[in-house]
Structures are given as C-alpha cells and as structure tokens.
C-alpha cells in the first residue's frame, strides 16, 4: 500500500549521496553513548580508565554504576602498569592519533577486554574484533553523531533495534551562525549545545547528521588536515617536546612546550583560541604527574580543513611571537 507523505511545499535540505566513512559501523548520536551502549550489551561492571580523559566518559560509567579504577600514561601516551582484575575492561585512548594499530593489536592480544577511543583519530581504521569508538563533530561541522565498531550478538542487535532515532535540527544554530558569522557571536549558543550534548539520551544517529555526513569529501579533508599538520610540524618539531607521528587526517597538532598555559592565554588575546583539553585532570592529578603537565602545557593547534598554508604560517608566526 502506498504510504501517504507530504508532496509539494517548500524544499528542504537536499539528500546527499557521497560515500560516508565508517558506513559499516553502528551509528549512534554521541561517543559517550557508544560507551553507554557497550556497557549495557557487554554487561560491564568494572572498568580501567586513564587519568588523562574527558569527564564525559567518567560520568557515563558512574551513571551506570560501573566501578572505576584509573591508570597513568607515560610521556609517549603509553599506559603504565596495567593489570586487569576479573571481568574488568580496559579503556584505551588513542591520543592525537599517535598510537598505531599494531600496538592496539598487541593490547588486544594481551588484555582481550579492551575498548579503543579513537575520538581523536577519525581516519584510523579499527582493529578487527576490537570495540572502537569514533566521534564526528570533532572533525566535521555536524551537530552530533558517532560510530561504534563492535561485534554484537542477537541480544545486542535487538537492543540496538529498540533504540529510537535522534533529531538534530535543534542543535544546528551555532553551526549555521558561525558559518555566516564569527565564533564570538555564537559562542553562547555553542556552550548551550555543549551542555545539552552531555545529557543526550542514547539514540541512533539522526537523519540530519547521517545526511550531512554523506555530503563530505573525506579524502580531500584528510589530505588538508595532514598537509596542515606537516607544515606546523616542520616548523615546531625542533622545540616540541613530543616525538610525533604524522597521522592520516590529523585531529590537531599537539605542541608541548614549557609554560604552554601562558602561551595559550597570549594567543587568546590574538583571537587564536587553543583549548585546554580535559581540564578535569587538574582535580584528580598532582602537578608532578604526566597528565597534569600535558593538560596544562600541550597546545592543540588547529590543522583542520577550514585552513590553508597561509593560515598555518599565520599560526606559526603568532605562536613564535608569544614564545619569544
């Protein structure tokens, strides 16, 4: 039977048909909800989290009454002194896409119950049979969306099928505003969207986000990000205290220097906004720990597809002025 639908009236957003990266993954509305989905289908009761981490991951675990332990990383972002207790899961973060799939494979072989956070490594392929989480909005101008790679049984499939689809149009105002205006003009709307994002219930990826993700030239963006990263790396590799790989489709360029927090403040006055990733680290770590040092002094410099070589040279010049 023909299903009645609206015909005529004003034209909506076009439907995009380009190939989408991670098409075969489970499509949910946020990275934290990917973790929530895993906690429920894997029946996770205990988890080992890095201290250097977004508070949203901890919040999800606490809301689900998952027992949390913390581990430290070294200056190469490598976990230290890992020993899983019975039924405990190991949550591993691929910081700035600096960890290879070969290393992740070894972690899987050694610990088995691992979850890989590729939130900062959208273009890195998942390792087979490893639960892996990706987010969309840290790489593209979309209001939400995340991908999860996980082998799920019939119970998991039934649970996934029971989840309703999200609606994203109410989260678009800051994106549309900044497209035609400035970040400052729409910062308050961005803050509101971020606040609302934290309380998003577990939903499937929205129709709007799914459509937008099919309008992206992923290869072009990957190359732009890599090229911008390389430009900055050529200039700052001599002073950067990190020994960096050049990832495909880089997230940001992590410039680790002495007194990075002071440089961040100077750059803000020059309208170059460099985030402090995961400031909650300051509350759970002491000043002599790696995590505190990294949160305080790593400058994640933007290298995304909005920028070109001239922009990178401008950033290099401004950062250099602040360092002198």
Phi and psi in degrees as GROMACS dihedral restraints (atoms count N, CA, C in turn):
[ dihedral_restraints ]
;  ai    aj    ak    al  type     phi  dphi    fc
    3     4     5     6     1   -69.6    20    10
    4     5     6     7     1   130.8    20    10
    6     7     8     9     1   -90.5    20    10
    7     8     9    10     1   126.0    20    10
    9    10    11    12     1   -63.3    20    10
   10    11    12    13     1   131.2    20    10
   12    13    14    15     1  -141.0    20    10
   13    14    15    16     1   164.5    20    10
   15    16    17    18     1   -68.2    20    10
   16    17    18    19     1   136.7    20    10
   18    19    20    21     1  -128.6    20    10
   19    20    21    22     1   133.6    20    10
   21    22    23    24     1    86.4    20    10
   22    23    24    25     1  -161.3    20    10
   24    25    26    27     1    77.6    20    10
   25    26    27    28     1  -167.0    20    10
   27    28    29    30     1   -74.8    20    10
   28    29    30    31     1   153.8    20    10
   30    31    32    33     1   -83.8    20    10
   31    32    33    34     1   133.6    20    10
   33    34    35    36     1   -89.4    20    10
   34    35    36    37     1  -173.7    20    10
   36    37    38    39     1   -57.5    20    10
   37    38    39    40     1   137.6    20    10
   39    40    41    42     1   -64.2    20    10
   40    41    42    43     1   155.6    20    10
   42    43    44    45     1   -90.9    20    10
   43    44    45    46     1   124.2    20    10
   45    46    47    48     1   -94.7    20    10
   46    47    48    49     1   147.7    20    10
   48    49    50    51     1  -127.2    20    10
   49    50    51    52     1     9.6    20    10
   51    52    53    54     1   -68.4    20    10
   52    53    54    55     1   155.1    20    10
   54    55    56    57     1   -60.7    20    10
   55    56    57    58     1   143.5    20    10
   57    58    59    60     1  -111.4    20    10
   58    59    60    61     1   133.2    20    10
   60    61    62    63     1   -65.7    20    10
   61    62    63    64     1   142.8    20    10
   63    64    65    66     1    66.6    20    10
   64    65    66    67     1    31.1    20    10
   66    67    68    69     1   -57.7    20    10
   67    68    69    70     1   -32.2    20    10
   69    70    71    72     1   -85.9    20    10
   70    71    72    73     1    -3.6    20    10
   72    73    74    75     1   -79.8    20    10
   73    74    75    76     1   165.4    20    10
   75    76    77    78     1   -71.2    20    10
   76    77    78    79     1   131.7    20    10
   78    79    80    81     1  -108.9    20    10
   79    80    81    82     1   110.2    20    10
   81    82    83    84     1  -119.8    20    10
   82    83    84    85     1  -177.8    20    10
   84    85    86    87     1   -93.1    20    10
   85    86    87    88     1   -12.2    20    10
   87    88    89    90     1  -161.0    20    10
   88    89    90    91     1   157.3    20    10
   90    91    92    93     1   -64.7    20    10
   91    92    93    94     1   -40.1    20    10
   93    94    95    96     1   -64.2    20    10
   94    95    96    97     1   -31.4    20    10
   96    97    98    99     1   -77.9    20    10
   97    98    99   100     1   -21.5    20    10
   99   100   101   102     1   -63.0    20    10
  100   101   102   103     1   -43.8    20    10
  102   103   104   105     1   -63.9    20    10
  103   104   105   106     1   -43.2    20    10
  105   106   107   108     1   -57.8    20    10
  106   107   108   109     1   -43.8    20    10
  108   109   110   111     1   -59.4    20    10
  109   110   111   112     1   -44.6    20    10
  111   112   113   114     1   -64.4    20    10
  112   113   114   115     1   -42.8    20    10
  114   115   116   117     1   -56.2    20    10
  115   116   117   118     1   -40.5    20    10
  117   118   119   120     1   -77.1    20    10
  118   119   120   121     1   -43.0    20    10
  120   121   122   123     1   -79.9    20    10
  121   122   123   124     1   -26.9    20    10
  123   124   125   126     1   -90.6    20    10
  124   125   126   127     1    -6.2    20    10
  126   127   128   129     1    54.8    20    10
  127   128   129   130     1    49.4    20    10
  129   130   131   132     1   -75.2    20    10
  130   131   132   133     1   126.2    20    10
  132   133   134   135     1  -113.3    20    10
  133   134   135   136     1   -22.1    20    10
  135   136   137   138     1  -137.6    20    10
  136   137   138   139     1   140.9    20    10
  138   139   140   141     1  -145.3    20    10
  139   140   141   142     1   145.6    20    10
  141   142   143   144     1  -106.6    20    10
  142   143   144   145     1   115.6    20    10
  144   145   146   147     1  -112.9    20    10
  145   146   147   148     1   148.5    20    10
  147   148   149   150     1   -74.2    20    10
  148   149   150   151     1   149.0    20    10
  150   151   152   153     1   -66.3    20    10
  151   152   153   154     1   -32.5    20    10
  153   154   155   156     1   -85.7    20    10
  154   155   156   157     1    88.6    20    10
  156   157   158   159     1  -160.9    20    10
  157   158   159   160     1   152.2    20    10
  159   160   161   162     1   -66.5    20    10
  160   161   162   163     1   139.5    20    10
  162   163   164   165     1   -66.2    20    10
  163   164   165   166     1   -19.3    20    10
  165   166   167   168     1   -63.2    20    10
  166   167   168   169     1   -33.6    20    10
  168   169   170   171     1   -66.0    20    10
  169   170   171   172     1   -44.6    20    10
  171   172   173   174     1   -62.6    20    10
  172   173   174   175     1   -40.7    20    10
  174   175   176   177     1   -62.2    20    10
  175   176   177   178     1   -42.2    20    10
  177   178   179   180     1   -60.7    20    10
  178   179   180   181     1   -46.0    20    10
  180   181   182   183     1   -62.7    20    10
  181   182   183   184     1   -42.6    20    10
  183   184   185   186     1   -65.9    20    10
  184   185   186   187     1   -40.4    20    10
  186   187   188   189     1   -64.3    20    10
  187   188   189   190     1   -29.5    20    10
  189   190   191   192     1   -94.2    20    10
  190   191   192   193     1     8.5    20    10
  192   193   194   195     1    59.7    20    10
  193   194   195   196     1    36.9    20    10
  195   196   197   198     1   -87.1    20    10
  196   197   198   199     1   130.2    20    10
  198   199   200   201     1   -71.4    20    10
  199   200   201   202     1   127.9    20    10
  201   202   203   204     1  -110.8    20    10
  202   203   204   205     1   132.5    20    10
  204   205   206   207     1  -120.5    20    10
  205   206   207   208     1   158.2    20    10
  207   208   209   210     1  -119.7    20    10
  208   209   210   211     1   149.0    20    10
  210   211   212   213     1  -127.5    20    10
  211   212   213   214     1   162.1    20    10
  213   214   215   216     1  -101.4    20    10
  214   215   216   217     1   161.6    20    10
  216   217   218   219     1  -117.2    20    10
  217   218   219   220     1   163.9    20    10
  219   220   221   222     1   -99.2    20    10
  220   221   222   223     1  -170.1    20    10
  222   223   224   225     1   -73.9    20    10
  223   224   225   226     1    -4.7    20    10
  225   226   227   228     1  -104.2    20    10
  226   227   228   229     1    13.6    20    10
  228   229   230   231     1    69.2    20    10
  229   230   231   232     1    18.0    20    10
  231   232   233   234     1   -93.2    20    10
  232   233   234   235     1   133.8    20    10
  234   235   236   237     1   -60.5    20    10
  235   236   237   238     1   145.3    20    10
  237   238   239   240     1  -117.8    20    10
  238   239   240   241     1   136.3    20    10
  240   241   242   243     1    55.9    20    10
  241   242   243   244     1    53.0    20    10
  243   244   245   246     1   -86.1    20    10
  244   245   246   247     1   126.2    20    10
  246   247   248   249     1  -145.8    20    10
  247   248   249   250     1   109.7    20    10
  249   250   251   252     1   -81.6    20    10
  250   251   252   253     1   137.4    20    10
  252   253   254   255     1   -84.5    20    10
  253   254   255   256     1   176.2    20    10
  255   256   257   258     1   -59.8    20    10
  256   257   258   259     1   129.3    20    10
  258   259   260   261     1    66.6    20    10
  259   260   261   262     1    12.5    20    10
  261   262   263   264     1   -87.9    20    10
  262   263   264   265     1   144.4    20    10
  264   265   266   267     1  -107.0    20    10
  265   266   267   268     1   146.8    20    10
  267   268   269   270     1  -107.6    20    10
  268   269   270   271     1   114.4    20    10
  270   271   272   273     1   -97.2    20    10
  271   272   273   274     1   116.2    20    10
  273   274   275   276     1  -115.8    20    10
  274   275   276   277     1   129.9    20    10
  276   277   278   279     1  -104.8    20    10
  277   278   279   280     1   129.1    20    10
  279   280   281   282     1   -90.1    20    10
  280   281   282   283     1    82.4    20    10
  282   283   284   285     1   -63.6    20    10
  283   284   285   286     1   123.3    20    10
  285   286   287   288     1    54.0    20    10
  286   287   288   289     1    22.8    20    10
  288   289   290   291     1    64.2    20    10
  289   290   291   292     1    30.5    20    10
  291   292   293   294     1   -92.6    20    10
  292   293   294   295     1    -2.1    20    10
  294   295   296   297     1  -107.6    20    10
  295   296   297   298     1   129.0    20    10
  297   298   299   300     1   -78.2    20    10
  298   299   300   301     1   158.3    20    10
  300   301   302   303     1   -66.7    20    10
  301   302   303   304     1   -25.9    20    10
  303   304   305   306     1   -63.7    20    10
  304   305   306   307     1   -40.9    20    10
  306   307   308   309     1   -67.8    20    10
  307   308   309   310     1   -41.6    20    10
  309   310   311   312     1   -62.9    20    10
  310   311   312   313     1   -38.7    20    10
  312   313   314   315     1   -60.4    20    10
  313   314   315   316     1   -41.0    20    10
  315   316   317   318     1   -65.0    20    10
  316   317   318   319     1   -38.5    20    10
  318   319   320   321     1   -62.3    20    10
  319   320   321   322     1   -41.9    20    10
  321   322   323   324     1   -62.1    20    10
  322   323   324   325     1   -44.4    20    10
  324   325   326   327     1   -63.9    20    10
  325   326   327   328     1   -34.4    20    10
  327   328   329   330     1   -83.4    20    10
  328   329   330   331     1   -40.7    20    10
  330   331   332   333     1  -112.2    20    10
  331   332   333   334     1   -18.7    20    10
  333   334   335   336     1    64.3    20    10
  334   335   336   337     1   -62.3    20    10
  336   337   338   339     1   -82.6    20    10
  337   338   339   340     1    76.2    20    10
  339   340   341   342     1  -122.5    20    10
  340   341   342   343     1   150.8    20    10
  342   343   344   345     1  -123.3    20    10
  343   344   345   346     1   124.9    20    10
  345   346   347   348     1  -100.3    20    10
  346   347   348   349     1   125.8    20    10
  348   349   350   351     1   -94.8    20    10
  349   350   351   352     1   102.0    20    10
  351   352   353   354     1  -102.4    20    10
  352   353   354   355     1    31.8    20    10
  354   355   356   357     1   -59.3    20    10
  355   356   357   358     1   -30.7    20    10
  357   358   359   360     1  -102.1    20    10
  358   359   360   361     1    18.2    20    10
  360   361   362   363     1  -145.2    20    10
  361   362   363   364     1    60.0    20    10
  363   364   365   366     1   -59.8    20    10
  364   365   366   367     1   -34.6    20    10
  366   367   368   369     1   -88.6    20    10
  367   368   369   370     1    -3.4    20    10
  369   370   371   372     1   -84.6    20    10
  370   371   372   373     1   127.1    20    10
  372   373   374   375     1   -68.1    20    10
  373   374   375   376     1   150.5    20    10
  375   376   377   378     1   -74.6    20    10
  376   377   378   379     1   153.6    20    10
  378   379   380   381     1   -82.4    20    10
  379   380   381   382     1   137.1    20    10
  381   382   383   384     1   -55.7    20    10
  382   383   384   385     1   134.2    20    10
  384   385   386   387     1    66.5    20    10
  385   386   387   388     1    21.1    20    10
  387   388   389   390     1  -115.3    20    10
  388   389   390   391     1   123.5    20    10
  390   391   392   393     1   -60.5    20    10
  391   392   393   394     1   120.5    20    10
  393   394   395   396     1  -135.9    20    10
  394   395   396   397     1   134.8    20    10
  396   397   398   399     1  -115.1    20    10
  397   398   399   400     1   136.2    20    10
  399   400   401   402     1  -128.6    20    10
  400   401   402   403     1   151.9    20    10
  402   403   404   405     1  -119.7    20    10
  403   404   405   406     1   155.6    20    10
  405   406   407   408     1   -99.0    20    10
  406   407   408   409     1   -39.6    20    10
  408   409   410   411     1   -75.2    20    10
  409   410   411   412     1   -11.5    20    10
  411   412   413   414     1   -80.8    20    10
  412   413   414   415     1    -9.7    20    10
  414   415   416   417     1  -119.5    20    10
  415   416   417   418     1   -23.2    20    10
  417   418   419   420     1  -138.4    20    10
  418   419   420   421     1   160.4    20    10
  420   421   422   423     1   -81.5    20    10
  421   422   423   424     1    68.1    20    10
  423   424   425   426     1  -124.1    20    10
  424   425   426   427     1   155.2    20    10
  426   427   428   429     1   -77.4    20    10
  427   428   429   430     1   -18.3    20    10
  429   430   431   432     1  -172.2    20    10
  430   431   432   433     1  -164.2    20    10
  432   433   434   435     1   109.1    20    10
  433   434   435   436     1   141.1    20    10
  435   436   437   438     1  -155.7    20    10
  436   437   438   439     1   160.0    20    10
  438   439   440   441     1  -122.9    20    10
  439   440   441   442     1   143.4    20    10
  441   442   443   444     1  -131.3    20    10
  442   443   444   445     1   126.4    20    10
  444   445   446   447     1  -100.6    20    10
  445   446   447   448     1   119.4    20    10
  447   448   449   450     1  -160.7    20    10
  448   449   450   451     1   134.0    20    10
  450   451   452   453     1   -80.1    20    10
  451   452   453   454     1   117.9    20    10
  453   454   455   456     1  -121.0    20    10
  454   455   456   457     1   146.8    20    10
  456   457   458   459     1   -85.8    20    10
  457   458   459   460     1  -173.9    20    10
  459   460   461   462     1   -59.6    20    10
  460   461   462   463     1   -37.1    20    10
  462   463   464   465     1   -63.8    20    10
  463   464   465   466     1   -42.0    20    10
  465   466   467   468     1   -64.8    20    10
  466   467   468   469     1   -39.6    20    10
  468   469   470   471     1   -64.4    20    10
  469   470   471   472     1   -41.6    20    10
  471   472   473   474     1   -64.0    20    10
  472   473   474   475     1   -39.2    20    10
  474   475   476   477     1   -65.6    20    10
  475   476   477   478     1   -42.8    20    10
  477   478   479   480     1   -60.6    20    10
  478   479   480   481     1   -43.1    20    10
  480   481   482   483     1   -65.6    20    10
  481   482   483   484     1   -23.9    20    10
  483   484   485   486     1   -81.1    20    10
  484   485   486   487     1   -12.2    20    10
  486   487   488   489     1   -80.5    20    10
  487   488   489   490     1   133.1    20    10
  489   490   491   492     1   -80.1    20    10
  490   491   492   493     1   166.0    20    10
  492   493   494   495     1   -89.7    20    10
  493   494   495   496     1   139.9    20    10
  495   496   497   498     1   -75.7    20    10
  496   497   498   499     1   167.1    20    10
  498   499   500   501     1  -126.8    20    10
  499   500   501   502     1   126.6    20    10
  501   502   503   504     1  -111.6    20    10
  502   503   504   505     1    -8.7    20    10
  504   505   506   507     1   -60.1    20    10
  505   506   507   508     1   -25.5    20    10
  507   508   509   510     1   -74.5    20    10
  508   509   510   511     1    -8.5    20    10
  510   511   512   513     1  -107.5    20    10
  511   512   513   514     1    16.8    20    10
  513   514   515   516     1   -98.4    20    10
  514   515   516   517     1   -12.2    20    10
  516   517   518   519     1   -61.9    20    10
  517   518   519   520     1   -40.9    20    10
  519   520   521   522     1   -70.1    20    10
  520   521   522   523     1   -32.1    20    10
  522   523   524   525     1   -70.2    20    10
  523   524   525   526     1   -46.9    20    10
  525   526   527   528     1   -67.1    20    10
  526   527   528   529     1   -38.1    20    10
  528   529   530   531     1   -63.4    20    10
  529   530   531   532     1   -46.8    20    10
  531   532   533   534     1   -69.6    20    10
  532   533   534   535     1   -26.6    20    10
  534   535   536   537     1   -60.8    20    10
  535   536   537   538     1   -34.6    20    10
  537   538   539   540     1  -108.7    20    10
  538   539   540   541     1    -5.6    20    10
  540   541   542   543     1  -131.0    20    10
  541   542   543   544     1  -141.3    20    10
  543   544   545   546     1  -122.8    20    10
  544   545   546   547     1   165.1    20    10
  546   547   548   549     1   -63.2    20    10
  547   548   549   550     1   -40.6    20    10
  549   550   551   552     1   -61.6    20    10
  550   551   552   553     1   -39.7    20    10
  552   553   554   555     1   -61.7    20    10
  553   554   555   556     1   -33.6    20    10
  555   556   557   558     1  -116.7    20    10
  556   557   558   559     1    18.5    20    10
  558   559   560   561     1   -63.9    20    10
  559   560   561   562     1   -40.4    20    10
  561   562   563   564     1   -63.5    20    10
  562   563   564   565     1   -36.3    20    10
  564   565   566   567     1   -70.7    20    10
  565   566   567   568     1   -34.3    20    10
  567   568   569   570     1   -63.8    20    10
  568   569   570   571     1   -44.8    20    10
  570   571   572   573     1   -60.1    20    10
  571   572   573   574     1   -42.7    20    10
  573   574   575   576     1   -62.7    20    10
  574   575   576   577     1   -43.2    20    10
  576   577   578   579     1   -62.1    20    10
  577   578   579   580     1   -40.2    20    10
  579   580   581   582     1   -63.9    20    10
  580   581   582   583     1   -40.5    20    10
  582   583   584   585     1   -64.0    20    10
  583   584   585   586     1   -45.8    20    10
  585   586   587   588     1   -65.9    20    10
  586   587   588   589     1   -31.9    20    10
  588   589   590   591     1   -61.0    20    10
  589   590   591   592     1   -35.7    20    10
  591   592   593   594     1   -64.1    20    10
  592   593   594   595     1   -27.9    20    10
  594   595   596   597     1  -104.2    20    10
  595   596   597   598     1    13.2    20    10
  597   598   599   600     1   -63.9    20    10
  598   599   600   601     1   127.2    20    10
  600   601   602   603     1   -70.5    20    10
  601   602   603   604     1   160.2    20    10
  603   604   605   606     1   -63.3    20    10
  604   605   606   607     1   118.7    20    10
  606   607   608   609     1  -142.0    20    10
  607   608   609   610     1   160.2    20    10
  609   610   611   612     1   -71.6    20    10
  610   611   612   613     1   158.1    20    10
  612   613   614   615     1   -55.4    20    10
  613   614   615   616     1   138.5    20    10
  615   616   617   618     1   -69.4    20    10
  616   617   618   619     1   158.0    20    10
  618   619   620   621     1   -61.2    20    10
  619   620   621   622     1   -38.3    20    10
  621   622   623   624     1   -66.5    20    10
  622   623   624   625     1   -49.8    20    10
  624   625   626   627     1   -63.0    20    10
  625   626   627   628     1   -43.1    20    10
  627   628   629   630     1   -57.2    20    10
  628   629   630   631     1   -41.5    20    10
  630   631   632   633     1   -67.4    20    10
  631   632   633   634     1   -46.8    20    10
  633   634   635   636     1   -59.5    20    10
  634   635   636   637     1   -38.1    20    10
  636   637   638   639     1   -68.1    20    10
  637   638   639   640     1   -18.4    20    10
  639   640   641   642     1   -90.2    20    10
  640   641   642   643     1     4.2    20    10
  642   643   644   645     1  -108.1    20    10
  643   644   645   646     1    11.6    20    10
  645   646   647   648     1  -101.5    20    10
  646   647   648   649     1   137.6    20    10
  648   649   650   651     1   -90.5    20    10
  649   650   651   652     1    90.6    20    10
  651   652   653   654     1   -65.4    20    10
  652   653   654   655     1   -37.9    20    10
  654   655   656   657     1   -66.0    20    10
  655   656   657   658     1   -43.7    20    10
  657   658   659   660     1   -62.3    20    10
  658   659   660   661     1   -44.0    20    10
  660   661   662   663     1   -65.8    20    10
  661   662   663   664     1   -40.5    20    10
  663   664   665   666     1   -58.5    20    10
  664   665   666   667     1   -45.4    20    10
  666   667   668   669     1   -68.0    20    10
  667   668   669   670     1   -38.3    20    10
  669   670   671   672     1   -63.1    20    10
  670   671   672   673     1   -46.1    20    10
  672   673   674   675     1   -63.3    20    10
  673   674   675   676     1   -44.2    20    10
  675   676   677   678     1   -63.6    20    10
  676   677   678   679     1   -43.5    20    10
  678   679   680   681     1   -63.4    20    10
  679   680   681   682     1   -44.2    20    10
  681   682   683   684     1   -62.8    20    10
  682   683   684   685     1   -40.9    20    10
  684   685   686   687     1   -59.9    20    10
  685   686   687   688     1   -44.9    20    10
  687   688   689   690     1   -63.8    20    10
  688   689   690   691     1   -37.7    20    10
  690   691   692   693     1   -61.1    20    10
  691   692   693   694     1   -47.6    20    10
  693   694   695   696     1   -68.9    20    10
  694   695   696   697     1   -38.7    20    10
  696   697   698   699     1   -64.4    20    10
  697   698   699   700     1   -38.9    20    10
  699   700   701   702     1   -59.6    20    10
  700   701   702   703     1   -36.1    20    10
  702   703   704   705     1   -80.1    20    10
  703   704   705   706     1   -40.3    20    10
  705   706   707   708     1  -106.9    20    10
  706   707   708   709     1    -1.0    20    10
  708   709   710   711     1   -60.1    20    10
  709   710   711   712     1   -27.8    20    10
  711   712   713   714     1   -72.4    20    10
  712   713   714   715     1   -26.2    20    10
  714   715   716   717     1  -107.9    20    10
  715   716   717   718     1   -12.9    20    10
  717   718   719   720     1   -72.0    20    10
  718   719   720   721     1   126.7    20    10
  720   721   722   723     1   -76.9    20    10
  721   722   723   724     1    -6.7    20    10
  723   724   725   726     1   -95.4    20    10
  724   725   726   727     1   139.4    20    10
  726   727   728   729     1   -94.9    20    10
  727   728   729   730     1   100.9    20    10
  729   730   731   732     1  -101.2    20    10
  730   731   732   733     1   146.2    20    10
  732   733   734   735     1   -85.4    20    10
  733   734   735   736     1   162.8    20    10
  735   736   737   738     1  -105.6    20    10
  736   737   738   739     1   100.4    20    10
  738   739   740   741     1   -77.0    20    10
  739   740   741   742     1   157.5    20    10
  741   742   743   744     1   -72.1    20    10
  742   743   744   745     1   131.9    20    10
  744   745   746   747     1    56.2    20    10
  745   746   747   748     1    54.1    20    10
  747   748   749   750     1   -53.6    20    10
  748   749   750   751     1   147.7    20    10
  750   751   752   753     1   -75.0    20    10
  751   752   753   754     1   -66.2    20    10
  753   754   755   756     1  -148.1    20    10
  754   755   756   757     1   166.9    20    10
  756   757   758   759     1   -97.9    20    10
  757   758   759   760     1   112.3    20    10
  759   760   761   762     1   -82.3    20    10
  760   761   762   763     1   101.0    20    10
  762   763   764   765     1   -93.1    20    10
  763   764   765   766     1   109.3    20    10
  765   766   767   768     1  -102.6    20    10
  766   767   768   769     1   110.5    20    10
  768   769   770   771     1  -136.5    20    10
  769   770   771   772     1   161.3    20    10
  771   772   773   774     1   -63.4    20    10
  772   773   774   775     1   137.4    20    10
  774   775   776   777     1    58.8    20    10
  775   776   777   778     1    37.7    20    10
  777   778   779   780     1   -58.4    20    10
  778   779   780   781     1   -33.2    20    10
  780   781   782   783     1   -63.2    20    10
  781   782   783   784     1   -32.3    20    10
  783   784   785   786     1   -71.8    20    10
  784   785   786   787     1   -38.3    20    10
  786   787   788   789     1   -64.2    20    10
  787   788   789   790     1   -39.1    20    10
  789   790   791   792     1   -58.3    20    10
  790   791   792   793     1   -44.2    20    10
  792   793   794   795     1   -65.6    20    10
  793   794   795   796     1   -39.5    20    10
  795   796   797   798     1   -66.3    20    10
  796   797   798   799     1   -39.8    20    10
  798   799   800   801     1   -66.3    20    10
  799   800   801   802     1   -35.1    20    10
  801   802   803   804     1   -60.2    20    10
  802   803   804   805     1   -37.6    20    10
  804   805   806   807     1   -67.8    20    10
  805   806   807   808     1   -19.4    20    10
  807   808   809   810     1   -97.7    20    10
  808   809   810   811     1    13.7    20    10
  810   811   812   813     1    64.1    20    10
  811   812   813   814     1    31.8    20    10
  813   814   815   816     1  -113.8    20    10
  814   815   816   817     1   109.6    20    10
  816   817   818   819     1   -99.3    20    10
  817   818   819   820     1   108.4    20    10
  819   820   821   822     1  -109.0    20    10
  820   821   822   823     1   118.9    20    10
  822   823   824   825     1   -73.3    20    10
  823   824   825   826     1   156.2    20    10
  825   826   827   828     1   -97.3    20    10
  826   827   828   829     1   105.2    20    10
  828   829   830   831     1   -74.7    20    10
  829   830   831   832     1   129.1    20    10
  831   832   833   834     1    60.1    20    10
  832   833   834   835     1    60.0    20    10
  834   835   836   837     1   -64.8    20    10
  835   836   837   838     1   -14.9    20    10
  837   838   839   840     1   -63.0    20    10
  838   839   840   841     1   -17.8    20    10
  840   841   842   843     1   -57.2    20    10
  841   842   843   844     1   -33.7    20    10
  843   844   845   846     1   -63.0    20    10
  844   845   846   847     1   -21.7    20    10
  846   847   848   849     1   -89.9    20    10
  847   848   849   850     1   -25.8    20    10
  849   850   851   852     1  -107.2    20    10
  850   851   852   853     1    -7.4    20    10
  852   853   854   855     1  -120.9    20    10
  853   854   855   856     1   154.7    20    10
  855   856   857   858     1   -90.4    20    10
  856   857   858   859     1   165.3    20    10
  858   859   860   861     1   -64.7    20    10
  859   860   861   862     1   -21.1    20    10
  861   862   863   864     1   -91.2    20    10
  862   863   864   865     1     4.1    20    10
  864   865   866   867     1   -91.0    20    10
  865   866   867   868     1   150.0    20    10
  867   868   869   870     1   -56.2    20    10
  868   869   870   871     1   -42.8    20    10
  870   871   872   873     1   -62.4    20    10
  871   872   873   874     1   -41.0    20    10
  873   874   875   876     1   -64.3    20    10
  874   875   876   877     1   -45.7    20    10
  876   877   878   879     1   -60.1    20    10
  877   878   879   880     1   -43.7    20    10
  879   880   881   882     1   -67.2    20    10
  880   881   882   883     1   -45.9    20    10
  882   883   884   885     1   -61.4    20    10
  883   884   885   886     1   -35.1    20    10
  885   886   887   888     1   -79.0    20    10
  886   887   888   889     1   -38.1    20    10
  888   889   890   891     1  -119.8    20    10
  889   890   891   892     1    -4.3    20    10
  891   892   893   894     1   -82.5    20    10
  892   893   894   895     1   127.5    20    10
  894   895   896   897     1  -101.7    20    10
  895   896   897   898     1   106.0    20    10
  897   898   899   900     1   -79.0    20    10
  898   899   900   901     1    97.8    20    10
  900   901   902   903     1   -82.4    20    10
  901   902   903   904     1   136.3    20    10
  903   904   905   906     1   -69.8    20    10
  904   905   906   907     1   135.1    20    10
  906   907   908   909     1  -133.6    20    10
  907   908   909   910     1    18.8    20    10
  909   910   911   912     1   -76.4    20    10
  910   911   912   913     1  -179.4    20    10
  912   913   914   915     1   -68.7    20    10
  913   914   915   916     1    -7.8    20    10
  915   916   917   918     1   -72.9    20    10
  916   917   918   919     1   -15.3    20    10
  918   919   920   921     1  -117.8    20    10
  919   920   921   922     1   156.9    20    10
  921   922   923   924     1  -124.7    20    10
  922   923   924   925     1  -170.1    20    10
  924   925   926   927     1   -61.1    20    10
  925   926   927   928     1   -38.7    20    10
  927   928   929   930     1   -62.5    20    10
  928   929   930   931     1   -39.8    20    10
  930   931   932   933     1   -65.2    20    10
  931   932   933   934     1   -41.3    20    10
  933   934   935   936     1   -63.6    20    10
  934   935   936   937     1   -40.9    20    10
  936   937   938   939     1   -65.6    20    10
  937   938   939   940     1   -34.8    20    10
  939   940   941   942     1   -64.7    20    10
  940   941   942   943     1   -45.8    20    10
  942   943   944   945     1   -60.2    20    10
  943   944   945   946     1   -45.7    20    10
  945   946   947   948     1   -57.1    20    10
  946   947   948   949     1   -46.5    20    10
  948   949   950   951     1   -63.8    20    10
  949   950   951   952     1   -42.9    20    10
  951   952   953   954     1   -68.8    20    10
  952   953   954   955     1   -41.6    20    10
  954   955   956   957     1   -63.9    20    10
  955   956   957   958     1   -41.7    20    10
  957   958   959   960     1   -62.8    20    10
  958   959   960   961     1   -38.9    20    10
  960   961   962   963     1   -61.7    20    10
  961   962   963   964     1   -40.1    20    10
  963   964   965   966     1   -72.0    20    10
  964   965   966   967     1   -29.3    20    10
  966   967   968   969     1   -74.0    20    10
  967   968   969   970     1   -36.4    20    10
